[in-house]
């Protein structure tokens, strides 16, 4: 377990897991077209077990709906006061009623049809009235897209998904600027088959400010962290911080944790019980209506299942930050007031008091240099700084997605649920806090663990690791080797995180020589000439990822597409076609790096990129570069250039002359070219 690993905080003794098949049916209670069907597992709790624990879990805010099942089936209409994902449905099935959570996919007015299927458990069909169909919703609500940083107003076009199975092309208005939003509304009487002529475009100018808050001095940072430890220790939940051996050190280049006394291998340094974790379930319990309102928004519904948790989590943390920064909860010497204010606002729980103190610590993280913030502030300048890397384009899209979620939230959610001080800057900062500090739990990286997230990332010199204590139901940080007094305590956020992954997610890079691998992301729009010469149209529109250790699935898929299609009708052998494609594809991207001023300056003062792959010289040369004055942009570009160079070298050279670390890639690449699966 690392920053991307963690356990479930649910108590296994209280949960009975049964299969539940969920089917969404469009067009009313009887009949209709089946929209989607999938199996998942829901936590179903026997009422008898619940009574021993003093009622329905989560508190009185989880209101009950009741349905009586006769002959194995029953139904109910979701009322206006119900909260999907939070409200409980009592299924009265005779001697043994059960309680289940109203599915998150349900909406007010839907009909739930519950059927008992013996050993398969309970089946839940969600039947929606015709007015709630996807097409109707898409037609009623305006679509939203953004103007990219490289767009030419009045000339460039953007492709928009209309959410009803069609795509339309929209010309960027002449008055638009990068970052502006285009709102598209279907004209009255337009046909179902969408064309751009049936939509009106309204320009919404970029109106958000993303100036970071002032930096907090190291002493204030230390005081806030001390208040967090006091609140967590007072929670009586079994929290542990090895106070005599660990200290938060804010004066480091990047604030982290330092050993104040010698530490032995195997010592437990931090223990954070599950009840103090700020998980999606905890946010659901504390702010059910906020979560339900956010998760219903089209921009959120369009996200993947894992990402769908992120906007509501960010909105909740933005409220915590507002309470701390705007004076509702004071900081520093008055941090107890911050904890008390947060506890009162979120139901008076002990965990909420800890989260209030923890929010004071999070407020120290301005994330002033995070790529999302830099791109949101000036997308064109950010792209220019990172070019020819595609990370600038990708980050721009990711940041725009977060801001568009904010726009929909403030336009559609009741302001009383958001609270005062809910700004775009706070929402974006909260979004970044989640993606950069959360641990993986139940397949989604959305659970925040106060205090366990204070350690920095250093994979090569890691002195600790994060694990889940199943018996004690707690996240634990444990020493993996002896640690000297005064040494920074670090762990790895992930054993396969390249500089591209680190920069995009956390906003930093590590020395090129310390990276466990080098990767490169190729967006199709920047290489359409090459891709369309060698790949079918659908394959030419897909992202291709490269990894210096192996052939990734996206590259393998492109190779297979190239093997199976002879666009020019030349009759060439598939292997020869693939080699031509890879050689042209790699050359296209490498040309940009070899001409980049940042890397050109590096190579004119020292070794060429080719020599950095040399089995004898390479390591020493990379170490020399890492020791020189580097920044995130140069480390990112060099890492990606080496990845591209490694693929070209693996494609051309014999295994005997390759460095040992490059041989697995060469073997994997040759297997993909031959068409053998791995």
VMD Tcl script that draws the C-alpha trace (Angstrom):
set ca {
  {0.00 0.00 0.00}
  {1.27 3.46 -0.85}
  {-0.36 6.75 -1.79}
  {-2.31 4.61 -4.22}
  {-3.15 1.82 -1.78}
  {-5.43 1.35 1.18}
  {-8.11 -0.73 2.86}
  {-11.82 -0.58 3.32}
  {-12.95 1.15 6.48}
  {-16.18 -0.85 6.76}
  {-16.60 -3.32 9.60}
  {-16.83 -6.82 8.19}
  {-18.79 -8.04 11.22}
  {-21.63 -5.64 10.42}
  {-21.84 -6.32 6.68}
  {-23.52 -9.06 4.70}
  {-22.56 -8.90 1.03}
  {-25.07 -10.17 -1.52}
  {-25.05 -9.97 -5.30}
  {-27.40 -7.34 -6.67}
  {-28.02 -6.97 -10.39}
  {-28.89 -3.43 -11.39}
  {-30.84 -2.82 -14.58}
  {-31.87 0.65 -15.75}
  {-34.98 0.52 -17.93}
  {-36.04 3.54 -20.00}
  {-39.64 4.40 -20.77}
  {-41.76 3.75 -17.70}
  {-42.61 1.04 -15.23}
  {-43.90 -1.46 -17.78}
  {-41.72 -2.38 -20.72}
  {-39.22 -0.04 -22.27}
  {-35.73 -0.33 -23.70}
  {-33.05 -1.74 -21.42}
  {-30.33 0.89 -21.13}
  {-27.62 -0.82 -19.13}
  {-27.14 -3.84 -16.95}
  {-24.27 -4.81 -14.71}
  {-23.62 -6.80 -11.59}
  {-22.16 -5.25 -8.50}
  {-22.04 -5.96 -4.78}
  {-24.04 -3.93 -2.29}
  {-23.73 -4.01 1.49}
  {-27.00 -5.41 2.81}
  {-27.53 -5.29 6.56}
  {-29.95 -7.47 8.48}
  {-32.21 -5.41 10.69}
  {-31.53 -7.68 13.65}
  {-27.80 -6.97 13.36}
  {-28.49 -3.27 13.10}
  {-30.56 -3.15 16.28}
  {-27.65 -4.55 18.26}
  {-25.61 -1.58 17.06}
  {-28.26 0.97 18.00}
  {-30.20 1.67 14.82}
  {-29.31 2.42 11.23}
  {-25.61 3.13 10.65}
  {-24.61 6.67 9.93}
  {-27.08 8.47 12.15}
  {-30.60 9.79 11.92}
  {-29.92 11.69 8.71}
  {-30.19 8.42 6.76}
  {-33.98 8.41 6.34}
  {-35.80 5.17 5.65}
  {-37.99 4.09 2.75}
  {-40.03 0.93 3.15}
  {-41.13 -1.57 0.52}
  {-43.18 -4.69 1.15}
  {-42.26 -7.72 -0.90}
  {-45.01 -10.17 -1.80}
  {-44.37 -13.33 -3.78}
  {-40.70 -12.35 -4.01}
  {-41.15 -8.92 -5.58}
  {-42.04 -5.36 -4.56}
  {-41.69 -1.79 -5.82}
  {-41.57 1.82 -4.66}
  {-41.27 5.28 -6.23}
  {-38.26 7.32 -5.07}
  {-39.71 10.31 -3.16}
  {-38.44 13.90 -3.38}
  {-36.82 13.81 0.06}
  {-34.75 10.67 -0.61}
  {-30.97 10.94 -1.04}
  {-29.56 8.35 -3.50}
  {-26.49 6.64 -2.08}
  {-27.48 7.57 1.48}
  {-31.16 6.89 2.23}
  {-31.99 3.38 3.41}
  {-34.60 1.07 1.87}
  {-36.19 -1.39 4.33}
  {-37.27 -4.48 2.42}
  {-40.04 -6.15 4.42}
  {-39.74 -9.71 3.21}
  {-41.39 -11.45 6.16}
  {-39.46 -12.79 9.11}
  {-36.10 -11.39 8.06}
  {-36.34 -7.86 6.65}
  {-33.17 -6.37 5.20}
  {-31.88 -2.81 4.87}
  {-30.06 -1.68 1.76}
  {-28.84 1.68 0.51}
  {-30.85 3.47 -2.16}
  {-28.66 3.05 -5.29}
  {-26.66 6.10 -6.30}
  {-27.92 5.66 -9.86}
  {-31.55 6.25 -8.80}
  {-33.24 9.63 -9.21}
  {-36.35 11.20 -7.72}
  {-39.40 9.77 -9.48}
  {-37.72 6.53 -10.52}
  {-39.44 3.24 -9.68}
  {-37.39 0.60 -7.87}
  {-38.49 -2.99 -8.50}
  {-36.94 -5.41 -6.00}
  {-36.96 -9.14 -6.72}
  {-35.54 -11.89 -4.52}
  {-33.66 -14.48 -6.60}
  {-32.68 -17.03 -4.00}
  {-28.95 -17.66 -3.75}
  {-28.29 -14.82 -6.21}
  {-29.64 -12.34 -3.65}
  {-31.75 -9.28 -4.41}
  {-32.18 -7.86 -7.90}
  {-32.96 -4.14 -8.21}
  {-34.44 -2.76 -11.45}
  {-34.40 1.04 -11.75}
  {-37.19 2.12 -14.10}
  {-37.19 5.71 -15.19}
  {-40.12 7.69 -16.59}
  {-39.80 8.86 -20.22}
  {-39.00 12.44 -19.17}
  {-35.85 11.25 -17.40}
  {-34.38 9.53 -20.43}
  {-30.81 10.33 -21.42}
  {-31.88 11.88 -24.70}
  {-34.40 14.10 -22.95}
  {-31.84 15.19 -20.40}
  {-29.27 15.92 -23.09}
  {-31.77 17.99 -25.02}
  {-32.88 19.98 -21.98}
  {-29.47 20.90 -20.62}
  {-26.79 22.91 -22.45}
  {-23.57 21.12 -23.32}
  {-20.30 22.54 -22.10}
  {-16.88 22.49 -23.70}
  {-13.80 24.66 -23.39}
  {-11.54 26.56 -25.77}
  {-8.10 24.87 -25.76}
  {-4.88 26.80 -25.35}
  {-3.74 26.34 -28.96}
  {-7.06 27.30 -30.56}
  {-7.20 30.04 -33.22}
  {-10.44 32.00 -32.58}
  {-12.65 32.07 -35.64}
  {-10.60 29.32 -37.32}
  {-10.13 26.29 -35.06}
  {-12.88 23.78 -34.33}
  {-13.68 21.58 -31.33}
  {-15.42 18.20 -31.35}
  {-18.30 17.87 -28.87}
  {-20.16 14.77 -27.66}
  {-23.90 15.57 -27.59}
  {-24.59 12.76 -25.07}
  {-27.14 11.15 -27.39}
  {-24.74 9.10 -29.50}
  {-23.63 11.90 -31.85}
  {-20.62 14.16 -32.24}
  {-20.72 17.70 -33.62}
  {-17.98 20.09 -34.78}
  {-18.16 23.65 -33.47}
  {-16.04 26.56 -34.71}
  {-14.38 28.53 -31.92}
  {-15.98 32.04 -31.86}
  {-13.76 34.90 -32.98}
  {-14.16 36.63 -29.60}
  {-13.10 33.56 -27.59}
  {-9.87 33.17 -25.66}
  {-8.13 30.02 -24.38}
  {-9.92 28.72 -21.30}
  {-13.29 30.24 -22.21}
  {-16.35 28.00 -22.08}
  {-18.74 27.30 -24.96}
  {-22.34 26.54 -23.92}
  {-24.27 24.66 -26.61}
  {-28.08 24.51 -26.58}
  {-30.22 22.52 -29.01}
  {-32.55 24.65 -31.13}
  {-36.28 24.17 -30.61}
  {-37.63 21.51 -32.94}
  {-34.18 20.14 -33.83}
  {-34.08 16.52 -34.97}
  {-32.50 13.73 -32.93}
  {-29.72 13.31 -35.47}
  {-27.46 16.09 -34.29}
  {-25.62 18.46 -36.59}
  {-23.79 21.63 -35.63}
  {-26.49 23.71 -37.37}
  {-29.07 22.53 -34.83}
  {-27.16 23.98 -31.87}
  {-26.65 27.54 -30.71}
  {-23.31 28.48 -29.14}
  {-22.99 30.93 -26.25}
  {-19.56 32.17 -25.19}
  {-18.86 32.18 -21.46}
  {-15.65 34.08 -20.79}
  {-13.05 32.75 -18.40}
  {-13.88 34.53 -15.17}
  {-12.00 32.65 -12.48}
  {-8.93 33.78 -10.56}
  {-6.45 31.14 -9.48}
  {-3.97 33.14 -7.47}
  {-2.76 30.86 -4.65}
  {-3.21 31.92 -1.03}
  {-0.21 33.40 0.83}
  {2.41 30.93 1.98}
  {2.44 30.02 5.67}
  {5.70 30.38 7.59}
  {7.34 27.15 8.88}
  {6.55 27.84 12.53}
  {2.86 28.32 11.81}
  {2.91 25.11 9.78}
  {4.44 23.26 12.74}
  {1.88 24.74 15.16}
  {-1.01 23.62 12.99}
  {0.39 20.12 12.67}
  {0.84 19.97 16.43}
  {-2.83 20.88 16.86}
  {-3.76 18.03 14.50}
  {-1.81 15.54 16.63}
  {-3.52 16.81 19.78}
  {-6.98 16.46 18.22}
  {-6.27 13.00 16.80}
  {-4.76 11.73 20.06}
  {-7.77 13.07 22.01}
  {-10.16 11.17 19.73}
  {-9.60 7.96 21.72}
  {-9.67 5.99 18.46}
  {-6.21 4.43 18.77}
  {-4.35 7.08 16.78}
  {-0.56 6.89 17.06}
  {2.20 9.28 16.05}
  {5.67 8.38 17.33}
  {6.03 11.83 18.90}
  {9.40 11.11 20.49}
  {10.89 9.95 17.20}
  {9.12 11.89 14.44}
  {8.60 15.56 13.73}
  {6.96 17.50 10.92}
  {9.69 19.63 9.35}
  {8.31 22.54 7.34}
  {11.71 24.15 6.71}
  {12.76 21.42 4.24}
  {12.73 22.27 0.53}
  {9.48 20.28 0.50}
  {7.93 20.02 3.99}
  {8.14 16.46 5.26}
  {8.83 14.25 8.29}
  {12.21 13.92 10.03}
  {13.42 11.36 12.60}
  {14.21 13.12 15.91}
  {15.70 9.93 17.37}
  {17.10 6.69 15.95}
  {14.39 4.40 14.55}
  {14.72 0.62 14.19}
  {13.44 -1.46 11.29}
  {9.89 -2.66 11.90}
  {8.86 0.15 14.26}
  {5.33 1.48 13.76}
  {5.62 5.22 13.23}
  {2.03 6.21 12.49}
  {-1.32 4.49 13.02}
  {-4.52 6.15 11.77}
  {-7.76 4.26 12.56}
  {-10.32 3.92 9.79}
  {-12.85 6.11 11.61}
  {-10.52 9.08 11.18}
  {-10.17 8.54 7.41}
  {-11.98 11.06 5.23}
  {-13.42 8.53 2.79}
  {-16.24 8.94 0.25}
  {-18.50 7.04 2.67}
  {-17.65 9.51 5.45}
  {-18.46 12.46 3.19}
  {-21.75 10.76 2.25}
  {-22.66 10.49 5.93}
  {-21.69 14.04 6.81}
  {-23.00 15.87 3.74}
  {-25.49 13.54 2.00}
  {-27.41 16.23 0.14}
  {-24.26 17.95 -1.09}
  {-22.92 14.65 -2.44}
  {-26.23 13.70 -4.06}
  {-26.57 17.11 -5.71}
  {-23.01 17.04 -7.08}
  {-23.10 13.46 -8.33}
  {-26.28 14.11 -10.37}
  {-24.63 16.81 -12.48}
  {-23.95 15.91 -16.15}
  {-20.26 16.84 -15.93}
  {-19.90 14.44 -13.00}
  {-22.05 11.69 -14.46}
  {-19.83 11.72 -17.57}
  {-16.74 10.83 -15.50}
  {-15.53 7.27 -15.02}
  {-16.79 5.36 -11.97}
  {-13.57 6.03 -10.03}
  {-13.39 9.73 -10.95}
  {-17.05 10.29 -10.09}
  {-16.18 10.39 -6.38}
  {-13.72 13.24 -6.84}
  {-15.97 16.33 -7.38}
  {-18.07 15.75 -4.25}
  {-14.95 15.02 -2.21}
  {-13.34 18.23 -3.49}
  {-16.48 20.27 -2.74}
  {-16.52 18.97 0.83}
  {-12.84 19.78 1.40}
  {-13.35 23.23 -0.13}
  {-15.93 23.85 2.61}
  {-13.41 22.76 5.25}
  {-10.78 25.10 3.80}
  {-13.26 27.98 3.70}
  {-14.14 27.42 7.36}
  {-10.45 27.61 8.30}
  {-9.31 30.42 6.00}
  {-12.30 32.73 6.28}
  {-12.31 32.87 10.06}
  {-15.04 30.39 10.98}
  {-12.34 28.15 12.31}
  {-9.24 29.98 13.49}
  {-5.74 28.63 12.98}
  {-2.41 28.61 14.77}
  {-2.81 29.23 18.48}
  {-6.59 29.06 18.15}
  {-6.65 25.77 16.24}
  {-8.93 24.22 18.89}
  {-11.60 26.67 17.76}
  {-11.16 25.43 14.18}
  {-11.73 21.84 15.31}
  {-14.77 22.82 17.37}
  {-16.26 24.80 14.48}
  {-15.79 21.91 12.05}
  {-17.21 19.41 14.54}
  {-20.32 21.58 15.02}
  {-20.78 22.10 11.29}
  {-20.53 18.39 10.47}
  {-22.58 16.88 13.23}
  {-20.29 17.13 16.26}
  {-18.42 13.87 15.64}
  {-14.95 13.26 17.03}
  {-13.68 12.52 13.51}
  {-14.99 15.88 12.27}
  {-12.94 17.66 14.95}
  {-9.84 15.88 13.65}
  {-10.69 16.85 10.08}
  {-11.09 20.47 11.15}
  {-7.56 20.52 12.60}
  {-6.30 18.64 9.57}
  {-7.88 21.27 7.26}
  {-5.68 23.86 8.98}
  {-2.65 21.81 7.96}
  {-3.94 21.36 4.40}
  {-4.35 25.14 4.15}
  {-0.53 25.34 4.29}
  {-0.38 23.45 0.97}
  {-0.86 26.29 -1.51}
  {0.04 24.08 -4.50}
  {1.18 27.28 -6.20}
  {3.33 25.44 -8.76}
  {1.05 22.51 -9.51}
  {0.59 21.98 -13.27}
  {-3.21 22.25 -13.03}
  {-2.96 25.71 -11.47}
  {-0.30 26.88 -13.93}
  {-2.36 25.68 -16.87}
  {-5.61 27.16 -15.54}
  {-3.86 30.51 -15.05}
  {-2.18 30.65 -18.49}
  {-2.66 27.61 -20.70}
  {-0.68 28.95 -23.68}
  {2.39 29.80 -21.59}
  {2.23 26.45 -19.80}
  {2.11 24.54 -23.09}
  {5.02 26.53 -24.47}
  {7.13 25.80 -21.39}
  {6.59 22.03 -21.66}
  {6.64 21.61 -25.44}
  {7.24 19.25 -27.20}
  {5.94 17.15 -24.29}
  {2.25 16.31 -24.58}
  {1.82 16.69 -20.82}
  {0.99 20.38 -21.28}
  {-1.96 19.49 -23.53}
  {-3.14 16.68 -21.26}
  {-2.91 18.73 -18.07}
  {-4.79 21.58 -19.75}
  {-7.67 19.22 -20.48}
  {-7.63 17.76 -16.97}
  {-7.60 21.18 -15.32}
  {-10.41 22.39 -17.59}
  {-12.45 19.34 -16.59}
  {-12.08 20.22 -12.91}
  {-13.07 23.85 -13.50}
  {-16.08 22.84 -15.58}
  {-17.22 20.64 -12.70}
  {-16.96 23.73 -10.49}
  {-19.00 25.79 -12.97}
  {-21.80 23.23 -13.01}
  {-21.75 22.95 -9.22}
  {-22.16 26.70 -8.61}
  {-24.82 26.95 -11.33}
  {-26.92 23.97 -10.26}
  {-26.34 23.18 -6.56}
  {-28.15 25.02 -3.77}
  {-25.67 27.65 -2.43}
  {-26.60 26.71 1.15}
  {-25.06 23.28 0.54}
  {-21.80 24.84 -0.66}
  {-21.45 27.40 2.12}
  {-19.77 30.80 1.92}
  {-16.31 31.09 0.41}
  {-16.84 28.36 -2.20}
  {-14.50 29.70 -4.90}
  {-12.93 28.25 -8.03}
  {-9.47 28.53 -6.48}
  {-10.50 26.61 -3.35}
  {-12.29 23.95 -5.38}
  {-9.30 23.45 -7.67}
  {-6.94 23.33 -4.69}
  {-9.19 20.78 -2.98}
  {-9.31 18.73 -6.19}
  {-5.50 18.70 -6.24}
  {-5.32 17.79 -2.55}
  {-7.45 14.71 -3.25}
  {-5.54 13.48 -6.31}
  {-2.14 14.12 -4.69}
  {-2.82 12.90 -1.13}
  {-5.52 10.23 -1.32}
  {-4.98 6.51 -0.87}
  {-6.61 3.79 -2.96}
  {-9.65 2.23 -1.31}
  {-12.21 -0.09 -2.92}
  {-10.75 0.59 -6.36}
  {-10.96 4.40 -6.11}
  {-8.18 6.70 -4.98}
  {-10.32 9.02 -2.91}
  {-9.68 8.28 0.77}
  {-7.63 10.84 2.71}
  {-5.72 9.73 5.82}
  {-4.68 12.59 8.14}
  {-1.00 12.49 9.24}
  {-0.15 9.41 7.11}
  {-0.03 11.68 4.05}
  {2.74 13.96 5.36}
  {5.68 11.89 4.06}
  {7.56 12.70 0.86}
  {8.16 10.37 -2.09}
  {11.59 8.88 -2.71}
  {11.43 5.40 -4.26}
  {15.15 4.64 -4.34}
  {15.85 5.61 -0.71}
  {12.50 4.73 0.88}
  {12.80 4.09 4.62}
  {9.15 3.28 5.37}
  {6.05 1.80 3.81}
  {2.30 2.10 4.26}
  {0.23 -0.99 5.05}
  {-3.28 -1.84 6.16}
  {-3.69 -3.43 9.59}
  {-6.80 -5.56 9.02}
  {-7.10 -6.65 12.65}
  {-6.81 -3.12 14.03}
  {-8.65 -1.52 11.06}
  {-6.04 1.19 10.66}
  {-3.57 2.58 8.15}
  {-0.03 2.08 9.40}
  {3.31 3.64 8.44}
  {6.16 1.30 9.38}
  {9.95 1.61 9.12}
  {11.48 -0.74 6.54}
  {15.08 -0.15 7.67}
  {16.99 1.56 10.43}
  {16.66 5.34 10.24}
  {19.26 7.69 11.70}
  {18.44 10.69 13.82}
  {17.98 13.78 11.65}
  {17.23 11.73 8.50}
  {14.06 12.48 6.57}
  {11.58 9.59 6.66}
  {10.24 8.86 3.17}
  {8.21 6.22 1.41}
  {7.20 5.48 -2.18}
  {3.90 6.72 -3.60}
  {4.10 3.93 -6.17}
  {6.86 1.69 -7.48}
  {6.16 2.40 -11.17}
  {5.54 6.15 -11.17}
  {7.54 7.87 -13.91}
  {8.33 11.57 -13.96}
  {5.38 12.08 -16.32}
  {3.01 10.46 -13.81}
  {4.52 12.35 -10.88}
  {4.41 15.72 -12.60}
  {0.85 15.31 -13.83}
  {-0.52 14.13 -10.46}
  {1.69 15.55 -7.71}
  {3.32 18.50 -9.43}
  {6.98 17.47 -9.02}
  {9.63 15.29 -10.66}
  {12.53 13.33 -9.21}
  {16.09 13.08 -10.56}
  {16.01 11.26 -13.90}
  {18.40 8.59 -12.67}
  {16.12 7.76 -9.71}
  {12.98 7.19 -11.77}
  {11.92 3.52 -11.84}
  {10.98 3.91 -15.51}
  {10.68 6.54 -18.24}
  {7.40 7.02 -20.07}
  {5.95 9.05 -22.93}
  {2.35 9.88 -23.81}
  {1.49 10.51 -27.49}
  {-1.78 12.34 -28.13}
  {-3.13 11.48 -31.59}
  {-3.96 15.03 -32.72}
  {-0.27 15.96 -32.85}
  {0.76 13.04 -35.09}
  {-2.19 12.47 -37.42}
  {-0.02 12.49 -40.53}
  {2.06 9.55 -39.31}
  {-0.81 7.66 -37.71}
  {-3.13 7.84 -40.72}
  {-0.40 6.62 -43.05}
  {-0.03 3.40 -41.09}
  {-3.18 2.79 -39.04}
  {-6.93 2.51 -39.71}
  {-9.00 5.58 -38.87}
  {-10.26 4.39 -35.48}
  {-6.76 3.37 -34.31}
  {-5.32 6.69 -35.52}
  {-7.53 8.53 -33.01}
  {-6.26 6.71 -29.93}
  {-3.64 7.71 -27.36}
  {-0.40 5.69 -27.45}
  {1.71 5.27 -24.30}
  {5.35 4.19 -24.16}
  {7.22 2.72 -21.19}
  {10.96 2.05 -21.11}
  {10.42 -1.31 -19.37}
  {7.75 -2.96 -21.52}
  {5.27 -2.59 -24.35}
  {2.10 -1.07 -22.92}
  {-1.36 -2.17 -24.12}
  {-2.01 1.01 -26.14}
  {1.20 0.55 -28.15}
  {0.51 -3.16 -28.60}
  {-2.98 -2.34 -29.90}
  {-1.51 0.12 -32.43}
  {1.03 -2.48 -33.55}
  {-1.70 -5.08 -34.02}
  {-3.78 -2.61 -36.04}
  {-0.79 -1.88 -38.26}
  {-0.08 -5.60 -38.76}
  {-3.64 -6.23 -39.87}
  {-3.97 -3.41 -42.41}
  {-2.04 -2.74 -45.61}
  {-3.28 0.77 -46.41}
  {-1.05 1.21 -49.45}
  {-1.70 -2.24 -50.88}
  {2.03 -2.84 -51.15}
  {1.86 -6.47 -50.10}
  {4.65 -5.92 -47.57}
  {5.09 -8.40 -44.77}
  {3.29 -7.31 -41.58}
  {6.55 -7.15 -39.61}
  {8.10 -4.79 -42.14}
  {5.02 -2.55 -42.07}
  {5.15 -2.36 -38.28}
  {8.84 -1.51 -38.27}
  {8.27 1.31 -40.75}
  {5.40 2.62 -38.64}
  {7.41 2.55 -35.40}
  {10.46 4.12 -37.01}
  {8.42 7.01 -38.44}
  {6.34 7.38 -35.26}
  {9.39 7.54 -32.97}
  {11.25 9.83 -35.36}
  {8.31 12.24 -35.49}
  {8.36 12.77 -31.74}
  {12.12 12.63 -31.25}
  {12.64 15.45 -33.74}
  {10.85 17.85 -31.42}
  {12.97 16.88 -28.42}
  {16.25 17.08 -30.31}
  {15.34 20.62 -31.43}
  {14.01 21.75 -28.05}
  {16.12 24.65 -26.67}
  {16.14 23.20 -23.16}
  {17.56 19.83 -24.23}
  {19.72 21.39 -26.96}
  {21.49 23.46 -24.31}
  {21.99 20.33 -22.23}
  {23.48 18.30 -25.08}
  {25.71 21.11 -26.36}
  {27.24 21.45 -22.90}
  {27.60 17.72 -22.41}
  {26.72 14.29 -23.82}
  {24.19 13.55 -26.53}
  {20.94 11.78 -25.75}
  {22.25 8.69 -27.53}
  {25.20 8.43 -25.14}
  {22.84 8.49 -22.16}
  {21.68 5.02 -23.25}
  {25.23 3.70 -23.44}
  {25.62 0.64 -21.15}
  {28.90 1.99 -19.77}
  {28.55 5.77 -19.79}
  {24.79 6.11 -19.46}
  {24.36 5.86 -15.69}
  {27.20 8.24 -14.89}
  {25.92 10.77 -17.43}
  {22.38 10.65 -16.01}
  {23.71 11.06 -12.49}
  {25.70 14.09 -13.61}
  {22.59 15.63 -15.16}
  {20.54 14.93 -12.04}
  {23.16 16.65 -9.90}
  {23.10 19.75 -12.12}
  {20.58 22.54 -11.80}
  {17.43 20.86 -13.08}
  {13.78 21.87 -12.98}
  {10.53 20.01 -13.54}
  {10.35 20.90 -17.22}
  {13.88 19.73 -18.06}
  {13.54 16.51 -16.04}
  {10.20 15.74 -17.68}
  {11.50 16.38 -21.20}
  {14.70 14.42 -20.69}
  {12.77 11.47 -19.22}
  {10.43 11.40 -22.21}
  {13.26 11.83 -24.73}
  {15.13 8.90 -23.18}
  {11.95 6.79 -23.37}
  {11.61 7.52 -27.08}
  {15.31 6.90 -27.65}
  {15.09 3.62 -25.72}
  {12.31 2.37 -28.01}
  {14.26 3.30 -31.12}
  {17.38 1.60 -29.74}
  {15.39 -1.50 -28.76}
  {13.90 -1.60 -32.25}
  {17.21 -1.37 -34.11}
  {20.03 -2.81 -32.00}
  {20.83 -6.43 -31.24}
  {20.32 -7.63 -27.67}
  {24.06 -8.12 -27.11}
  {24.87 -4.42 -27.37}
  {21.93 -3.19 -25.31}
  {22.23 -2.26 -21.63}
  {20.67 -4.83 -19.33}
  {17.75 -2.58 -18.37}
  {16.75 -2.17 -22.03}
  {16.71 -5.86 -22.98}
  {13.22 -6.66 -21.56}
  {11.72 -3.85 -23.67}
  {13.56 -5.08 -26.78}
  {12.29 -8.63 -26.27}
  {8.74 -7.43 -25.64}
  {8.81 -5.10 -28.64}
  {10.06 -7.77 -31.01}
  {7.37 -10.15 -29.77}
  {4.69 -7.55 -30.48}
  {6.08 -6.94 -33.96}
  {5.98 -10.68 -34.70}
  {2.40 -10.81 -33.46}
  {3.06 -13.03 -30.45}
  {1.00 -12.23 -27.35}
  {2.44 -11.69 -23.90}
}
mol new
graphics top color blue
foreach p $ca { graphics top sphere $p radius 0.5 }
foreach p [lrange $ca 0 end-1] q [lrange $ca 1 end] { graphics top cylinder $p $q radius 0.2 }
display resetview
